Amino acid sequence: MKRTMTALSIVASLALLSGCGGEGETQATGTTAAPAVDSNTFAKAKGKVVYNKTCLACHGEGGVGVENLGKNWIVSEFIKNSSDTELLAFIRAGRTIDDPMSAGNAPMPPSGGDPTLTDEDLNNVIIYMRSLQD
């Protein structure tokens, strides 16, 4: 009797589970497909992660800038008026303290101080930078 009850419980549970959901598209493997994510949204999220690890110390939370360290990205005409290619080249090169556009007391190191960052990483940061001005 105990085996019969266990078997019935398992069958009932499986029936209940198979009747739930149904909102996602089922693939041949029997798994539910993940919802589509806009590639720009994904790139922006990845850019924010890189920003938080590499740029935040000088450019502040959400790009508001840190006095005498890093410029405010939210109101930056430089970002607004530069192409993605120009911004990538700028980030790769960095900025010296004596540059007239420098924020003050510290240079901006090439690639934000992380030479392991790829062009894709930096392009994602650029997408994130631009989103701060929207």
C-alpha positions as a Markdown table, in Angstrom:
| # | Residue | x | y | z |
|---|---|---|---|---|
| 1 | Met | 0.0 | 0.0 | 0.0 |
| 2 | Lys | 2.9 | 2.4 | 0.8 |
| 3 | Arg | 4.4 | 1.8 | -2.6 |
| 4 | Thr | 1.1 | 2.5 | -4.3 |
| 5 | Met | 0.7 | 5.7 | -2.4 |
| 6 | Thr | 4.3 | 6.8 | -3.2 |
| 7 | Ala | 3.8 | 5.9 | -6.9 |
| 8 | Leu | 0.5 | 7.9 | -7.0 |
| 9 | Ser | 2.1 | 10.8 | -5.4 |
| 10 | Ile | 4.9 | 10.8 | -7.9 |
| 11 | Val | 2.5 | 10.5 | -10.9 |
| 12 | Ala | 0.3 | 13.3 | -9.4 |
| 13 | Ser | 3.3 | 15.6 | -8.9 |
| 14 | Leu | 4.5 | 15.0 | -12.5 |
| 15 | Ala | 1.0 | 15.7 | -13.9 |
| 16 | Leu | 0.8 | 18.9 | -11.9 |
| 17 | Leu | 4.2 | 20.0 | -13.0 |
| 18 | Ser | 3.5 | 19.3 | -16.6 |
| 19 | Gly | 0.4 | 21.3 | -16.5 |
| 20 | Cys | 2.1 | 24.4 | -15.0 |
| 21 | Gly | 3.9 | 27.1 | -17.0 |
| 22 | Gly | 3.5 | 26.7 | -20.7 |
| 23 | Glu | 4.5 | 30.3 | -21.2 |
| 24 | Gly | 7.9 | 29.7 | -22.6 |
| 25 | Glu | 8.7 | 28.0 | -25.9 |
| 26 | Thr | 9.8 | 24.4 | -25.4 |
| 27 | Gln | 12.9 | 23.3 | -27.2 |
| 28 | Ala | 13.7 | 19.8 | -28.5 |
| 29 | Thr | 15.6 | 19.1 | -25.2 |
| 30 | Gly | 12.4 | 19.7 | -23.2 |
| 31 | Thr | 13.7 | 22.9 | -21.6 |
| 32 | Thr | 12.1 | 26.3 | -21.7 |
| 33 | Ala | 13.8 | 28.9 | -23.9 |
| 34 | Ala | 15.1 | 32.0 | -22.1 |
| 35 | Pro | 13.4 | 35.2 | -23.1 |
| 36 | Ala | 15.2 | 37.3 | -25.7 |
| 37 | Val | 17.4 | 40.1 | -24.4 |
| 38 | Asp | 18.1 | 43.1 | -26.5 |
| 39 | Ser | 21.9 | 43.0 | -27.3 |
| 40 | Asn | 22.3 | 46.7 | -26.4 |
| 41 | Thr | 20.7 | 46.1 | -23.0 |
| 42 | Phe | 23.1 | 43.1 | -22.4 |
| 43 | Ala | 26.1 | 45.2 | -23.6 |
| 44 | Lys | 25.1 | 48.1 | -21.3 |
| 45 | Ala | 24.9 | 45.7 | -18.3 |
| 46 | Lys | 28.3 | 44.2 | -19.1 |
| 47 | Gly | 29.7 | 47.8 | -19.5 |
| 48 | Lys | 28.4 | 48.7 | -16.1 |
| 49 | Val | 30.2 | 45.8 | -14.5 |
| 50 | Val | 33.5 | 46.9 | -16.2 |
| 51 | Tyr | 32.8 | 50.5 | -15.2 |
| 52 | Asn | 32.2 | 49.5 | -11.5 |
| 53 | Lys | 35.5 | 47.6 | -11.4 |
| 54 | Thr | 37.6 | 50.0 | -13.4 |
| 55 | Cys | 36.2 | 53.5 | -13.7 |
| 56 | Leu | 34.1 | 54.1 | -10.5 |
| 57 | Ala | 36.9 | 55.2 | -8.3 |
| 58 | Cys | 37.5 | 58.3 | -10.4 |
| 59 | His | 34.2 | 58.8 | -12.2 |
| 60 | Gly | 31.9 | 58.0 | -9.2 |
| 61 | Glu | 28.8 | 56.1 | -8.8 |
| 62 | Gly | 26.7 | 56.3 | -11.9 |
| 63 | Gly | 29.3 | 58.5 | -13.7 |
| 64 | Val | 28.7 | 61.7 | -11.6 |
| 65 | Gly | 32.5 | 62.3 | -11.4 |
| 66 | Val | 34.8 | 62.7 | -8.5 |
| 67 | Glu | 36.2 | 66.2 | -7.9 |
| 68 | Asn | 39.9 | 66.5 | -9.0 |
| 69 | Leu | 39.9 | 62.9 | -10.3 |
| 70 | Gly | 37.4 | 62.1 | -13.0 |
| 71 | Lys | 35.0 | 64.0 | -15.0 |
| 72 | Asn | 31.2 | 63.8 | -14.8 |
| 73 | Trp | 30.1 | 61.5 | -17.6 |
| 74 | Ile | 26.4 | 62.5 | -17.3 |
| 75 | Val | 27.0 | 66.1 | -18.7 |
| 76 | Ser | 30.1 | 65.4 | -20.7 |
| 77 | Glu | 30.1 | 67.2 | -24.0 |
| 78 | Phe | 33.2 | 65.2 | -24.9 |
| 79 | Ile | 31.3 | 61.9 | -24.7 |
| 80 | Lys | 28.2 | 63.4 | -26.4 |
| 81 | Asn | 30.2 | 64.8 | -29.3 |
| 82 | Ser | 32.7 | 61.9 | -29.8 |
| 83 | Ser | 32.1 | 58.8 | -31.9 |
| 84 | Asp | 32.4 | 55.4 | -30.4 |
| 85 | Thr | 35.7 | 54.9 | -32.4 |
| 86 | Glu | 37.1 | 58.2 | -30.9 |
| 87 | Leu | 36.0 | 57.2 | -27.4 |
| 88 | Leu | 37.6 | 53.8 | -27.7 |
| 89 | Ala | 40.9 | 55.4 | -28.9 |
| 90 | Phe | 40.8 | 57.9 | -26.1 |
| 91 | Ile | 40.2 | 55.2 | -23.4 |
| 92 | Arg | 42.9 | 53.0 | -24.8 |
| 93 | Ala | 45.4 | 56.0 | -24.7 |
| 94 | Gly | 44.3 | 57.5 | -21.4 |
| 95 | Arg | 45.0 | 61.1 | -20.4 |
| 96 | Thr | 48.0 | 62.8 | -18.7 |
| 97 | Ile | 47.6 | 65.3 | -15.8 |
| 98 | Asp | 49.0 | 68.1 | -17.9 |
| 99 | Asp | 46.3 | 67.6 | -20.6 |
| 100 | Pro | 44.2 | 70.8 | -20.7 |
| 101 | Met | 41.0 | 68.6 | -20.5 |
| 102 | Ser | 42.2 | 66.7 | -17.4 |
| 103 | Ala | 40.0 | 66.8 | -14.3 |
| 104 | Gly | 43.0 | 67.6 | -12.1 |
| 105 | Asn | 45.1 | 65.6 | -9.8 |
| 106 | Ala | 45.5 | 62.2 | -11.4 |
| 107 | Pro | 46.1 | 60.9 | -14.9 |
| 108 | Met | 43.6 | 58.6 | -16.6 |
| 109 | Pro | 45.7 | 55.5 | -17.2 |
| 110 | Pro | 45.4 | 53.7 | -20.5 |
| 111 | Ser | 42.4 | 51.4 | -20.6 |
| 112 | Gly | 41.4 | 52.8 | -17.2 |
| 113 | Gly | 44.4 | 51.0 | -15.7 |
| 114 | Asp | 43.4 | 47.5 | -16.8 |
| 115 | Pro | 45.4 | 46.4 | -19.8 |
| 116 | Thr | 43.4 | 43.1 | -19.9 |
| 117 | Leu | 40.3 | 44.9 | -21.1 |
| 118 | Thr | 39.4 | 44.0 | -24.7 |
| 119 | Asp | 37.9 | 46.3 | -27.3 |
| 120 | Glu | 34.5 | 44.6 | -26.6 |
| 121 | Asp | 34.8 | 45.4 | -22.9 |
| 122 | Leu | 35.6 | 49.0 | -23.6 |
| 123 | Asn | 32.8 | 49.3 | -26.3 |
| 124 | Asn | 30.4 | 47.9 | -23.6 |
| 125 | Val | 31.6 | 50.7 | -21.3 |
| 126 | Ile | 31.0 | 53.2 | -24.0 |
| 127 | Ile | 27.4 | 51.9 | -24.4 |
| 128 | Tyr | 27.0 | 52.3 | -20.6 |
| 129 | Met | 28.6 | 55.8 | -20.7 |
| 130 | Arg | 26.1 | 56.9 | -23.4 |
| 131 | Ser | 23.2 | 55.5 | -21.4 |
| 132 | Leu | 24.1 | 57.8 | -18.5 |
| 133 | Gln | 23.3 | 60.7 | -20.8 |
| 134 | Asp | 19.9 | 59.4 | -21.9 |
